[in-house]
Amino acid sequence: MILRLPLVGLLTVVACGDPKQAPGARKTPLETAIARELTAKLGVPVTASCAMVVGLPAKCEAALGDGTKLPIEIASEQREWAWRVAGLVIETAPIKAHVDATLGDLKIAQQASCGGKHAFVERGGRLGCKLSGGGMAFVKFAEDGTAALELALDAASAAARGELVTPERDRELTAISKALEHLEGESDGEEELPPSDGGVAKP
């Protein structure tokens, strides 16, 4: 069984930023700036590393203490570097609380587990939370920053919805799910959040 339900007022999008750091002769100034800024915003220790080409950073990545990797986009602006997380860093506690509350409202005796304190989600991607009954809760983030919650309450549905799919396959699976739910008389309400700040944390 798959249910699509409202996702209201629970997202805390806590990353990206683009503070600037003048490049120096050493490898570390940009890495230090990224790590320092993300540590301050996320409230957890963050490290950063940049691959260098001809003495200049070509690709950067940040890492949280729990191993979560954050790809970093960098851009040269004359003698300065601008950077931002290439996606969304989501605080998982509000997500879990909302999923648990939704399950309770539906009289479903299950709980969600959404991993560590933070999770990285690509734009247009989704966050998966395991349900104690073997299913999954998916929070899908649209390109415009809106989000929707989908519950796959049994293991079979979770496996089908949890596969890595193309946008075309995702639409196909969604259409199949809606058709099945209509036949079974299940509710298929879906409500979107208003657009967020695009994943850019306010200072």
N, C-alpha and C positions, 0 to 999 in steps of 0.2 A: 504494500500500500504506500502510495506517495501522496503527501499533502503539501500544498503550497499555501503559506500563511503570511500574514503581515509581519513585517520587521520594523518596529517603530522605536525611534529614539534611543538606540543603544550603541551605536557605533562610536568608537573613540579612535579616530584615525590620527596617529601620533607621529607620523614621520611625513614628510620630506622637508627639506629646507635647501636653501642655496646660499649660505654664507660664503664669502670669498676669502681666499688665502693667497697671498702673493707667493709665487714659487721662489724657492731659494736654491742654493747650490747642493743641498742635501736632499735625500729622498723623503724625509719624514715630515716636513711642515704641512703638506696637504693631508696626509694620513692623520696627523695629530689633530688638525682642525676638524676633520670628519668625525673622528672618534670622540673628541671633546663635545662637539655639538649634539651628536646622537645620544651620548651618555646623559647629557643634561636633559634632553627632551624625553627620553624613554625611562629614565630613572634606574637604569641597569648598566653595568659595565659593558662598553662596546670597544672593540678593536677594529682597526682598519688597515688595509694593505693595498698598495698600488703597484701594478706591473709597470716597469719603466722601459721606455724605448728611447735610445739616444739621450738619456738623462731627463726625459720628460714622462709624466704619468700617462699611460695609454689606457689603462683599465683599473678600476678600483672596486674593492669589495669590503663590506663591513661584516663583523660577526658578533653576535650576542653571546653571552656566557653559556647559554644552553645549546649552542651550536647553530642557531638559526643564521643563515647567510642572507645578506642584503646586498644585491647588486647596486652599484653606485654609478650614475651617469655623471660625467665630468665634461666641462666645456671650457676652452681657453678664451678669455676676454682680455686680449692684449697682454698685460703683465700680471693678470689675475686669473684665478681658476674658480669657476662656479660649479657646484655639485648638487645633486639631489638623489634620493633613493628612487630607483627605477621601478616604482610600484607603490604598494601600500603596506605600512606596518600597522597591524591591527592589534589592539589590546583585547585579549580573548575572554577575560572575566565577564564583561557585559554580554558577550555573545552567549557564553555558557548559561548565564543567569536567565537570559531571555528564552533560550531553548528549553531549559528546565521548567520555567514558568509555563511555557506553551504546552509542554507535555503534561504538566499538572492540570492545566485547564481542559485538556482533552481526556483526562482521567487515564493517562498512560503512565504506568509505574516504571518509568525509565529515567535515567539521567545521562547528561552529555559530558564528554571529555574532549576538550578542544586543544590539548597539548599544553605548551608552556605559557608564560605570561604574555608573550607576543608571538605573532605569526606574520610571515610575509606572504602577500597575495599580489600576483600580477594584475595589472589593470585589465578588466574584463574577465578575471579569473574568479575562483571561489575558494572558500575556506571550508574544510570538512571536519566535522566533530563526530566522534564515535558515540553511539548510543549503547547503553548497557545491555539492551536486548538484542544486539547484533546489527542494528540498523545504523544509519548515518543521518546527520543533519548537515545540509549544505547551505552556506550563505554565499550567494553569487553577487559579485560586484560588477555593475555595468560600467561602461566607459565614462558615463556622465557622473559617476559617483553614487548612483542609487544602488540599493541592495534589496534582495528578496531572500526569504527563508524557505527551504524545501526540506521536508522530512521524508526519508525513506525508512519506514518503520521495521521492515524485515530485511534479513541478510541478502535475499535474492535481489530485492529492489536496490539495496545499497550497493551491491556488486555491479549491477547494471549501470547505475547512475555514477558510480565511483570510477568507472573506466576513463582513461584519457581519451577525450573525444575532440573532434573538430567542431567549429561552430555549426556546421551543417548537420553533423551527427547529433549535436546537442538539441537542435531544433526538432530533429526527427524523433528523438527519444521523448522530448517534451510533448510532442503531438500524440505519440502513442500513449503516454501516461494520462494525458487529458481524456483521450477517448476511453481508456479503461475505467478511469474514475467516473466518467459520465454514465457508463454502463452499470457501474457498481453503486451509483447514487452518492458518491463521495463528494464532499465540498471541494471546490477548486478556486477559492478566492485567492487573489494575489494583490498585494498592495505594495507600492514602491515608496521608498523614502524620498524626500525632496533632495535635490542635488547637494552633495557635500562640498567642502572647500577644494575638491579635486585632489585630495591627498597631501595638501601642503599645510603643515602645522603652523599655527599662528605663534609668533614669538611671545 
